Amino acid sequence: MKAPARASVYHALCAPSPTVRSHRPSAATAVFLTVHSKFPQNGNPRRLFSHTPRAQADFTHAVIGAGVVGLAVAQELARRSGSPGSTVLLERHNAIGTETSSRNSEVIHAGIYYGASSLKTSLCLHGKHLLYSLCSSRGIPHRRTGKWIVAQNDIQLAALEQIHSFCTSEINVPVNWVSLDEASRREPAVHAEKAILESPTTGIIDSHAYMLSLLGLFEEAGGTLALNSAVQSVTPLSGSSPVPGSAGWELVVRDPSTGEESTITAETIINSAGLGAVDIHNMIVPKDQHKKMYYAKGNYFSYPASQPKVNTLIYPAPEPGHGGLGTHLTLDLAGRIKFGPDVEWVDSPDDLAVNTTRLPQTIAEVKKYLPTLDETQLQPDYAGIRPKLAKAGAVAHGKGFVDFVIRKEDGYEGWINLLNIESPGLTSSLAISEKVRQLLYT
Ligand SMILES: Cc1cc2nc3c(=O)[nH]c(=O)nc-3n(C[C@H](O)[C@H](O)[C@H](O)COP(=O)(O)OP(=O)(O)OC[C@H]3O[C@@H](n4cnc5c(N)ncnc54)[C@H](O)[C@@H]3O)c2cc1C
């Protein structure tokens, strides 16, 4: 096993705590995250490489990617381990959560779209409860807004009936019909030609406050956050057993700001790299097992006007085969409205500029349920990209629905692979972290 280049890794791991604009470069309300690495500050900076008791590797767990899922997994594993320095969280940027985790709708989903046997359903349902509970116990800003799904024609009405039946008879999630009379009293601006199905357990969350809270839990458990640490290669090591990974894993990490490379070792790796997860996968497996990632961009448009006023999240009925949930109306915690995301297949994970040519289509979609929209007020806001394993639908009953992939990879020791972690990944994050712990330790 190659000896780790300790001095240079220390440098990468101890990059000065940055204060950076962390998300949505075009949003009016930019939030600044200050990321603290506690190790340099708690009087114990030289113990970054304290060896774990069970092996010679530098770390017990190396989690790749500090988005919301990587943060959730890292804090879960660090707390389970109980020994400071057991878990390193590697992030290529100079702040946590700057990719998909800060470019989504910030909706706590009810888990009603994805079919009875899918991981998306089970992890969203469990994750929702864990998330509401964590929000309450740690004061993370959130609100149970509820959500309406609106049907404008008979086909959409049938889709709502299917969701209603699925929720009540299969997954036991509360939903209720809202009569059109009641709807006009509660949300006079919202139009539904045929029917409205309400999901009262849907809500919204401040995803940045949530990620900072996860980071706090991680660091309290003695975890090591390594910013500016882009994983370049991942090599499974074999010792007395021929199984790749049985003697741990070697990761080459590059600091993008200096070009400096370092090598670390870990007993286990968790690939939680979001849009980079297939690249990590392909670093490990033979070429004939390589995967391809498809990028489904979602454009958002903000609506700063005060009228029409809406207090509930509004979604169109889901369409089978659609790559998302349809252009919906979401609110932030200040009550501001935004519309999105649509589905635009793009070739690059860096294609994050809002595509304003999509505006007319967005207006047409939104006006179906919000006819008094003042379309002159819509402004390009931000875009996020869904990391998909296929150009397939986001909801069950569609063409080629692809579930979350969360598994211990066959033929290797100590590798948990997380792929296709699109929506509802934010809602599911705490349940995903529990699943990863169970895959490693039961
Ligand atoms: C448009 C849109 C709307 C959505 N809306 C919702 C919603 O309302 N509710 C919901 O529950 N979910 C929603 N989601 C899904 C949710 O945002 C994601 O599932 C979740 O953010 C995924 O988190 P992650 O940690 O897996 O990925 P990411 O946030 O992408 O984090 C991965 C991290 O890995 C890092 N990384 C990548 N490669 C490397 C490497 N080689 N070395 C080191 N680091 C690396 C990246 O820099 C990144 O920080 C939405 C997604 C999109 C795109």
Ligand as a Chemical Component Dictionary entry (heavy atoms), coordinates in Angstrom:
data_LIG
# 
_chem_comp.id                   LIG 
_chem_comp.type                 NON-POLYMER 
_chem_comp.pdbx_formal_charge   0 
_chem_comp.three_letter_code    LIG 
# 
loop_
_chem_comp_atom.comp_id 
_chem_comp_atom.atom_id 
_chem_comp_atom.alt_atom_id 
_chem_comp_atom.type_symbol 
_chem_comp_atom.charge 
_chem_comp_atom.model_Cartn_x 
_chem_comp_atom.model_Cartn_y 
_chem_comp_atom.model_Cartn_z 
_chem_comp_atom.pdbx_ordinal 
LIG C1  C1  C 0 -34.223 20.824 -10.543 1  
LIG C2  C2  C 0 -34.215 19.940 -9.332  2  
LIG C3  C3  C 0 -35.236 20.038 -8.386  3  
LIG C4  C4  C 0 -35.244 19.198 -7.282  4  
LIG N1  N1  N 0 -36.193 19.380 -6.305  5  
LIG C5  C5  C 0 -36.179 18.589 -5.212  6  
LIG C6  C6  C 0 -37.127 18.788 -4.181  7  
LIG O1  O1  O 0 -37.920 19.723 -4.201  8  
LIG N2  N2  N 0 -37.135 17.920 -3.127  9  
LIG C7  C7  C 0 -36.265 16.872 -3.069  10 
LIG O2  O2  O 0 -36.361 16.080 -2.135  11 
LIG N3  N3  N 0 -35.302 16.713 -3.995  12 
LIG C8  C8  C 0 -35.226 17.551 -5.052  13 
LIG N4  N4  N 0 -34.260 17.412 -5.997  14 
LIG C9  C9  C 0 -33.233 16.383 -5.810  15 
LIG C10 C10 C 0 -32.151 16.822 -4.833  16 
LIG O3  O3  O 0 -31.773 18.154 -5.053  17 
LIG C11 C11 C 0 -30.947 15.899 -5.013  18 
LIG O4  O4  O 0 -31.377 14.556 -4.968  19 
LIG C12 C12 C 0 -29.898 16.106 -3.950  20 
LIG O5  O5  O 0 -29.540 17.449 -3.831  21 
LIG C13 C13 C 0 -28.701 15.259 -4.294  22 
LIG O6  O6  O 0 -27.706 15.492 -3.328  23 
LIG P1  P1  P 0 -26.287 14.855 -3.539  24 
LIG O7  O7  O 0 -25.536 15.108 -2.308  25 
LIG O8  O8  O 0 -26.461 13.433 -3.982  26 
LIG O9  O9  O 0 -25.686 15.576 -4.818  27 
LIG P2  P2  P 0 -24.985 17.008 -4.969  28 
LIG O10 O10 O 0 -25.685 18.071 -4.268  29 
LIG O11 O11 O 0 -24.800 17.177 -6.448  30 
LIG O12 O12 O 0 -23.589 16.801 -4.277  31 
LIG C14 C14 C 0 -22.580 16.035 -4.857  32 
LIG C15 C15 C 0 -21.262 16.676 -4.481  33 
LIG O13 O13 O 0 -20.214 15.853 -4.971  34 
LIG C16 C16 C 0 -19.164 16.690 -5.358  35 
LIG N5  N5  N 0 -18.292 15.950 -6.268  36 
LIG C17 C17 C 0 -18.617 15.480 -7.501  37 
LIG N6  N6  N 0 -17.559 14.849 -8.027  38 
LIG C18 C18 C 0 -16.551 14.932 -7.122  39 
LIG C19 C19 C 0 -15.204 14.479 -7.111  40 
LIG N7  N7  N 0 -14.648 13.813 -8.163  41 
LIG N8  N8  N 0 -14.448 14.743 -6.028  42 
LIG C20 C20 C 0 -14.969 15.416 -4.947  43 
LIG N9  N9  N 0 -16.235 15.875 -4.930  44 
LIG C21 C21 C 0 -17.023 15.622 -6.007  45 
LIG C22 C22 C 0 -19.867 17.858 -6.022  46 
LIG O14 O14 O 0 -19.029 18.991 -6.066  47 
LIG C23 C23 C 0 -21.077 18.036 -5.128  48 
LIG O15 O15 O 0 -20.864 18.999 -4.118  49 
LIG C24 C24 C 0 -34.218 18.236 -7.117  50 
LIG C25 C25 C 0 -33.195 18.147 -8.067  51 
LIG C26 C26 C 0 -33.183 19.005 -9.150  52 
LIG C27 C27 C 0 -32.059 18.939 -10.123 53 
# 
loop_
_chem_comp_bond.comp_id 
_chem_comp_bond.atom_id_1 
_chem_comp_bond.atom_id_2 
_chem_comp_bond.value_order 
_chem_comp_bond.pdbx_ordinal 
LIG C1  C2  SING 1  
LIG C2  C3  SING 2  
LIG C2  C26 DOUB 3  
LIG C3  C4  DOUB 4  
LIG C4  N1  SING 5  
LIG C4  C24 SING 6  
LIG N1  C5  DOUB 7  
LIG C5  C6  SING 8  
LIG C5  C8  SING 9  
LIG C6  O1  DOUB 10 
LIG C6  N2  SING 11 
LIG N2  C7  SING 12 
LIG C7  O2  DOUB 13 
LIG C7  N3  SING 14 
LIG N3  C8  DOUB 15 
LIG C8  N4  SING 16 
LIG N4  C9  SING 17 
LIG N4  C24 SING 18 
LIG C9  C10 SING 19 
LIG C10 O3  SING 20 
LIG C10 C11 SING 21 
LIG C11 O4  SING 22 
LIG C11 C12 SING 23 
LIG C12 O5  SING 24 
LIG C12 C13 SING 25 
LIG C13 O6  SING 26 
LIG O6  P1  SING 27 
LIG P1  O7  DOUB 28 
LIG P1  O8  SING 29 
LIG P1  O9  SING 30 
LIG O9  P2  SING 31 
LIG P2  O10 DOUB 32 
LIG P2  O11 SING 33 
LIG P2  O12 SING 34 
LIG O12 C14 SING 35 
LIG C14 C15 SING 36 
LIG C15 O13 SING 37 
LIG C15 C23 SING 38 
LIG O13 C16 SING 39 
LIG C16 N5  SING 40 
LIG C16 C22 SING 41 
LIG N5  C17 SING 42 
LIG N5  C21 SING 43 
LIG C17 N6  DOUB 44 
LIG N6  C18 SING 45 
LIG C18 C19 SING 46 
LIG C18 C21 DOUB 47 
LIG C19 N7  SING 48 
LIG C19 N8  DOUB 49 
LIG N8  C20 SING 50 
LIG C20 N9  DOUB 51 
LIG N9  C21 SING 52 
LIG C22 O14 SING 53 
LIG C22 C23 SING 54 
LIG C23 O15 SING 55 
LIG C24 C25 DOUB 56 
LIG C25 C26 SING 57 
LIG C26 C27 SING 58 
# 
